[in-house]
């Protein structure tokens, strides 16, 4: 097992190097490492007959980099940090077990090892990222490919197809020169490397670009936990002054954008405001800032898109505190004439705004919250349907909020109507104050979001409290990424993309489900027909060839 352990240690090390583990990661290192760690993990899986022991060792070894990368979780939940790390590391163990089982299955011996491994890797990654516990789509195999033409595959099969290509190319190294088909694999790999670029339709519409002012704030996360009215006055007055100064410096724009939850109070709902006004001066601070934004939109003759809580059907509880039937995390577009458009977040952040599965038992949720995240309250309601916001009736915006921009199916629901991509621009309003001082985590959020632009061939603008505010082109190029934790207001001119509807927009996560289905079939074959024995005599890619 000593040799297996060495392979696993090297795999975990290169996996860590392939991810944005430091604030100033060197992209060539990330890119190269992405093609090394799957190869080494497969070598470990096929270099021993003690698969369960190998899987447990992989779990323990991969736990170390996960603990390092998820250290920011301590800012939110001390108990959640090791729990999320242990859960995340378990997928390396499942990868080892699956690869070992499928590669040794009687009836699958003639299936090329790179194909078996890539299908299993991708199936597990999809289950982890979009199915189990609602979603955990950070640190995917495809993410280091940003800046390469391999990302274009996402417009066909989503980020999952890019991950598949990476693993296939990586594990092909195991098979070069091995067996009867080994000499063909480099040719297949080269074809896969070149294929995605054939599906990229470049170009943009000749329509007038949208001019926006993206305002990056730098507010500590206490605005979600203990933002006092006095501190709100200081902070939001600063945001206003910063925005107006930028407008004076840069000239008029078509849209001003603030990040998620930067407008304190109970939101822009008309009935809620009337209710608050009836409570008198004591409730004035709860509708002060929405009224201020409306006034600013009128004075500047510019629509403002802002992140705000929304309370609906407010009432005074017996204890004297305010309660509401619904509390939403919203993006509100305020027009100069005072009218509003509102999108309520439809996908609540797992473990940040909701407890997957456990939410069905409120008493258990309350106890777990008291144990691991005291001070937080999961009181948000999900929006009832996707909604696009319209700027001057000319630009349709899909506005994923916070974590939503990392989940492919959620952004697709927001941007696609009846199989056609109807959004002209994806605007993510986020509050990454949760990450504290960990700018690498901010880079990880940005990397996860990049693929939404490619999947739908629409520009993506992220406007983020604490950063990184960024503009991503439909080809996946990061055109602008502001320094983290630095309040900056930046004017941008965003061209309208060519009005295409991609294969991913039409069919969604078809490729991911294909990988899941084929992997399930492989497991059934393995269970029914059993393993090959002895391995070295029957397998085209035997232990001797791999080790």
N, C-alpha and C positions, 0 to 999 in steps of 0.2 A: 504493500500500500504506500510505501515511501515515494515511489515514482508517481503514483496517482495523485498523492498529496501535492507534489511539486507542480504537476500540471494544473491542479485546481488553484493553487496559490498564484501561479502565473496568469491563469484565466481571470481570477478576481482582480489582480493588479491591472491588467490591460483593460478590463471592463471599467474599472474606476477611472483610468486615464482617458477612456473614450467618452466619458460623460463630463459635463461642465462642473468638475469637482473643485475648481478654483475660480476666483473672480476673473482672472486674466489667463484663462486656458489658451494653449497654443493649438490652433485648429489642425495643423498637420499631424500633431501627436494624437489628437482625438480621432482624426480620420484613419490613420494607420492602425491605431489600437482597436478600432471597431472591427477590423478584419482579422485580428489575431485572437481575441478572447473566445469567440465561438469555436474556432478550430481547436483551441486547447481544451475547452470544456468537453468537446466530443472525444478528443483523444483520451481524456481521463475516463469518460463514461465507457469507452470500449477497451480500456486497458486492464480491466479487472472483471472477475466473475462475481465479486462481492458488491453488487450494485447498490443494495440498501446502505451498506457501510459507506460506499463512495458518495451516495446522495447526502447522508448525514454530515460527512466531512465537508462537502460542498456548501451545505447550509451554514455550517459554522464559519467557514472561511469567507463566504460572501457577506455574512453578517457584519464583518468589520467595516468594509467600505460603505455599506448601507448606514451603519451607525454614524459614520463621519458625515455623509451627505445629508442625512436627515436630522442633524443636530439642531437645526432651526426649530424643529417641532417642540423642543423644550420651552420655547417662548409661549407656546399655546397650551401644551399638556406634557408634564414631566413623565407621566405614566404612558402617554401615547407614543413617545419617542422610541423606547425599546420595542413596544408592541408592533408599531408600523415597520420597524427595521426587521424584526423577526419574520413578519408576514412577507415582506418584500424579498428577503433572502430565500424564503421557501421555494420561490420559483426557479432558482438555480438547481435546487434539489430535484424538483419535478422534471426539469429539463434533462438532468442526468438519467433519471429513471426511465423517462420516455424514450430517449435516444437509444439507451442500452436495450430496452425491450423491443422497440421496432426494428432496430438494425439486426437483431438476432432472431427475429420471427421467421418461422418456417413458412415459406410462401412469399416472403418479401426480400429474400436474399438477393434477387436480381434487380431490385429497385435501387438506383444509385444512392449511395449514402448521403451526398449533398442534398438530394431531393427529400429524403426521409427527415434529415435534420432540419432543413429549412421549413418544412411543413409543420413539424412539431414545435419548433421555436415560435413560429408565427401564431399557431393556434394558442399556445400558452400565453403569449404576449397579448393577444386580443382578449382572452378571458380575464387576464389580470387588469387590462387597461380599460375595458368597457363593460364587463359583465359582473365579475365578482365584486362585492361591496360597492356597487353602482359604477365606480370608475376609479382608476389609479393610473392615468396615462402619462406620467412623468418617466424620464430615463428609459426611453424605448431604444431598441437597437438601431432604428433608422435615424435618430436625431443627430448623430455626428456627420451625416451626409449633407447637411445644409451647406450650400455653396457649390455643390457638385451637380452635374446634370442627372445623376441618379434619382434626385428628388422628383423629377418629372413623372416617374412611375406612379406617384401618389394621385395624379389626375385620373388614373385608370382604376387602381385597386386600393387607393388610400395609402396612408402611412404604412399599412400592413404589407403592401406589396414591396415597398422599399426595404423593410426589415427582412422580408423573404429573400430579396436579391442579395443583401449583405451577408446573410448566413450561408446562402448557396455558394456565393463566391468564396467566402472564408473556408467552408468545409471542403470545397473543391481542392484546396491545398493538400488535404489528407489523401486525396485519391489520385493525384497526378502520378501517372506512370504505374498505377496499381490496377491489376485485373485487366479484363479484355476491353473495358470501356474507358479506362483511365486516361488514355491519350486524347479522347474526345472532350473530356471535361474542360480543359483550358479553352477550347474553341467555343463550347457552350457558354462558359463564363464570360468570354470576351463579347459574345453576342448579347448576353444579358446586360452587360455594362453599357453597350451602345444603344440598345433597344429603346430605353425610355425617351431619349432625346428625339426620336422619330415622331413621338406623339405630342410634342410641344408646338402649339400654334401661337407664335408670337404676334405682337402688334397690339394696337390700342385704337379706340374709337377717336374720331376727329372732334367729338363734342368738347365743349369748354371744360377744363379741369375744375375740380372742386377745391376751393381755397379754404383751408381750415387753420385754426389756431389751437394747437394741442398744448394743454397746460398740465405739466407734470408738477405735482405737489410733493411735499416731503413731510407728511404728517405721521407721527408715531401711531402704532396700532391702538392706542388707548381711545381713539375716536369711536371705536366700536365697543369699548368696555366702560369708559368713565370720562366722556367728553363733557365737561361742565359748560354751562351757558357762558361763563366768563371766558373760558379758554376758546370756546367756539367763536366768540366775538373777535378775539385776537387772531385766530387762525384764518377764519373765513374772510375777515377784512383784509388780511394779507393776500389771500388768493385773488380777491377782487382787484386790489391795487396792482398786483402783478399782471393780471389779465389786461386791465385797462391801459397800463403802461405799454404792454406789448402791442396792443391795438394802435396806440398813438405812434409807436415807433415803426410798425410794419404796414400800417394802412388797413383798409377794410378787408374783411374776409367773408366767406359764405357761411361759416359755422365756427362757433367756439365750443370746445370740448373740455370738460372736467372729468376726472376719474370717478370711479365707484365711490358712493357714500360720502362724497365731499360736501354735500348740502345737508346740514343738520336739520332736525325738526321731524315732523311727521308727514312731510311730502306735499304734493300739489293737488291732491284730490279735493274737489270743490266742496263736497258735503263735509268732509273732515275739517276743512278750514272754517266753515260756518259754525261747526260744533265747537271748535277751539275758541273762536271769537266770542261765542256765548258764555264761555267760562271766565271772560274778563282778562285784566292785565296779567294775572298770574300764569296764563298759558301763552302769553305773547311770544315768548322765545321759541315756541313750538311751531309757529308759522312765520316767524320773522324772515328767515333766510329764503324760503321759497318765494315770498313776496319780493324780496330783494332781487332775486334772479329775474323775475318777471319785469321788474323795473329796469334792470340792466339791459335785458333783451330789447326793450322798447327804446331806451336811450341810445343804444348802439345800432339800432335797426339791424340786428343780427340774430339769427336763431342760436340758442345755447342748448347744447346737449350735456346733461349733467347726471351724475349718479346720486340717487336720493332714496331714503326709506319711503315707503308708502303705507300709511295706516288707513284702513277702510272700516267703516261702521264703528267709529270710536264711541266709547261709553265710559262713564265714571263708575268705577267699582266701589263696593261697599267700604273698602279700606281707604278711599279717597284718591287712589291712584288711577291712572288712565289705562284702559284696556281696549283692544280692537278685535273684531271678528277675524280680520285678515291683516297680516303684516308682510309686505313684499319688499324685496330688494329690486329697485327699479332703475331704469334709464329713462329720463324724461327729456323730451325735446320741447323747449319753450320758444314759441315764435314771437316776433315783435308785437303782434296784435294781441298777445296775451293767451292765445290758445295753446293747448298742450297735446302732445302725443306721448304715450307711455308704453314701455315694454316692461313687464314683470318677469323676473328671472324664472325660467321654467325648470332648471336643473340645479338643485341645491347641492352645495359642495359637501361630499361625504366627510363626516367627522368634523367639518367646520361649520356647517349649517344644518346638518341632519345626521342621524345615526342610521346607516343602512341596516335593514332587517329589524334591528332593535327598536326602531321607531314605532313598530307595531305594539310594543309593550311600554307605555309611558312610564310606568313605575320603575321598570328596569333601566330605562334610559336616564331617569332622574338619579338613580343610585350610581350609575356609571359616570355620569357627569360630575357628581359630587366627589367621586373618587379620583378621576383623572383630569378634569377640566373645570375646577371650581371657578365660578364667576361668569362662565359662559351660559347662554340660554338658547336653546334651539326653538325659537318662536316663529321663525319665518314660514310663510306659506309659499308653495310653488305657484307660478303663474299658470293660468288655465290653458294657454295656447301660445304658439309662436306668433310674433308680430314684427313687421318691418316698419321703420320710421321713415318718413318722407321729408326731404329738404327741398322746399320750394316746388314740390310736385315734380321734381326733375331727377333727384338722386334718391334711390331706395337704399336704406341702410339696414343691414342685419347687425344687431348690437348684442353679442354675447357678453355676459357680465361675469367678471372674475374668472373662476375655474372653467366656465363653459367653453372658453376658446381652446381648451386642451382636448376636448372630447369631440371627435370627428362627427359622430351622429347628431350631436346637439347643434353644432354650427350648420350642418346640412339641413336640419329641420328649419332653422331660422332663415337660411338663404335660398332655399329651393321651394318652389310652389308647383305642385302637379308635374313633377319631373323636369321642370325648367328652372334654371338659376335666375331668379328675379332680382336679387340684391345686386346693386352696383358696387357696393363697398361694405366690407366687414369692419366694424368698429368695436373693439374690445375695451370696455371700461373695467379697470381692475384696481384692487387695493392690495398691493403686495407688502404692506407693512407687517404682515404676519412673519415675514422672513427675517425681521430684525436687521442684524448687520451682515447677514449671509447673502452676499451679492451673487454667489454661484447659484443659489436657489432661484434667484431672479432670472439668471441666464437660462436655467432649466425650464422655467415657465415660458420664456420667450421662444426657446427652441421647440417646445411642444406646440406652440401656436403657429409657427411658421408653416407647417404642413397644411393648415386650413386654407391658406392662400392658394397653394398649389392644387389641392384637391378640388377646389371650386373655380380656379383661375380668376380670382378676384383679389384686388389689393386688400391688405389687412393693416389697419391702423390700431395700435395698442396705445391707450392713454392711461398711464398707471401712476398711482400714488407710490412714491419712493422708487419708481422706475422698475424695469427699463421701458420707457416710452419708445416705441419703434414703429417704423413703416416697412412693410414687407410687400414686395412686388408679386404679381401673379405667378412669376417663375420661381418664387422662393428666395429671392435675393433680399437680404436685409439692407435696405437703402439708407436707413437711419436708425441708430440706437443710442438714446441719450444716456449719459452717465447716471448711475444709480444714486439715489439719496441726494439729489441736487434739484431744487425747484427751478424749472426752466419752462418758458413758454416759447414754442417754436412754430413759426408759420410754415405750412406745407401746401404744395400744389399737387393734387392727386389726379392723374389722368384717368379717364374712364376706360376700363379694360374692354377688349374685344368681347362682344356679347356671345360667348360660347357656353354650352352646357357640357360638362365633362362626363365621362363614363362613371366616375365616382358619384357625381351629382345625381345621375339617373338611377344608379343601382346601389349606392351606399356601400355597406361593408360586405359585399358579395364575396370578395376574395378571402377575407378573414373567416367567413363562415365555411367557405370551401376548404380552407386549411383545417378548421375544426372537424368538419365532416370526414375528410380523408384520414385525419389522425385517428378519429374514432373507429373508422373501418380497420385501420392498421392495428389498433389495440384489440379489436374483436378477433382479427386473424391471429394475433399473438396468443390470445387466450384459448382459442379453439384448436389451433394447430400446434401450439407449443413452441419452445425455443429450438434452435438448431444445436445439435450436439454431434461431434465436438465442433466448436466454433471454427477453429483454424483449418479444418478440412472442408467446411461447407460454405463459408462466407467468402464472397468476392472481396470484401473489405474486412479482413480478419484482424485479430488482435496483433499478430506479428507485423502486419502491414502498417498498422496505426502506430504501434509503440516504437 
